């Protein structure tokens, strides 16, 4: 389990007992979001000033990606990483090369969280949840059932593991949880 902290470090814990395994000290402000790409054995860490890519087997830094925005959200699909945060919208990166492939400008000011649902990516924004198709890179729709800023999203699998019947839950400043 990789845990971001405010003191320029990431702590790694063993998942079976939550005991300390290792610290990684980053040359960055704050580790805000952390994403694991299993097929690449990489951990991507978004922060206020960069995205740092770590080899998950050696805990060594592989590279840093160019400054884009303060990154609050990372999602992976089909070889691409979608990054969102404060300001300029969404940037799509090639996970293998680290090359920025595309910028998507959005009117919402902050993306705080994201979740992959099939080939869609859902972003928790101000003031709605927005959905993009990750294949076509097209905006599909906005969901606006909540009154405050949407802060977080989680994909909840179907209780019977029925494909296509998962739910997305969103939490917002109005203290509501919306189930989609």
C-alpha angles and dihedrals in degrees: 000000000000115000124191119219139189096240097075093268143103119213121212118208131187106250096217096059106006090236121151116272107165148334124228117199114209129201091228140089106252136349100233103168134013128198130181122213104199098192090054097036088229136135116209114204119196119202143165092281112018151000113251120198117208129190102238094210099051099024088228123140111251099184148322122237123227118275112271113153135319097292115224100159137040128181130176129211134158097341095318133103119211113205125192134174144124117345128349102047129241130347122196117209132193102241094210100048102024089230118147106240103182145353120217115199116213132182095228111098102217136026108201103173143004140195133190115232111182104305093338129092118209119204126201104222145161109299105352147016113263127200128208131185105237094207099050096026088225126144108245106182150323122241114207109171094123127077102213136045112303106237108175145016133196131183110228113197122227111273089236096040091248107167114241094020100093120125131222115218120199129193125203146180090267088071091246131131113210119200115207 
